[in-house]
């Protein structure tokens, strides 16, 4: 009987560790933000960590947001699939992506280029995308995109024909095949395999905040006009349409929430294990 009961506290401990790890990662991003203040482009002195903010301006051709077809300097998206197995049902994230053309951040004193960026992640047939997620956006590897508005743009049932943009996105992620045929006859509102598409976009002229590392281009001398912003060595390249102060508060609040939740879950699990062993 005890081996069966031990599964519950072990689950609490596992969830607690995951929460603590997520909170720690967000705390590190917050520490990087608080250690810097936004630097005017005309005062950039590569190399080193940097915060910049201003208007996003295209340097090369724009990208096309894959769900809505909007022109953008940066687009990020997730694809979730409604998954029903037995008595359980949930949204399972099966793909995420970030795409950006090279774009400039213009603060009135000058403009510095960022990017281009191209990131994709696709889950296996029975799994979901993993790793530390964004607060309101997408994180993949060393790039984090946070948005004021990261909204569901479409929801399509398994029998519906997706528009051409979404069919292209399916091919890009290798999701052309239909979901596995698990069904629940009692669920008439949302069939198994329904897909939900969420997207955030930075359009030309939008406000842009970037936390990254300023480097010299092509080994030229250390002066503002030779600078480019790249991925830092101590965390992700963070791109957002929020003001620096607002984003900093959001990241701090998310870190606290995850750390508290992780601590509570771990303590509950450890107390349960102590009672059983």
PyMOL commands that set and color helices and strands:
alter all, ss='L'
color gray80, all
select helices_A, chain A and resi 2-34+41-43+164-173+224-226+244-276
alter helices_A, ss='H'
color red, helices_A
select strands_A, chain A and resi 48-58+63-64+71-72+74-85+88-100+103-106+111-114+117-122+137-140+143-146+151-156+195-202+207-216+227-230+237-240
alter strands_A, ss='S'
color yellow, strands_A
deselect
rebuild
show_as cartoon
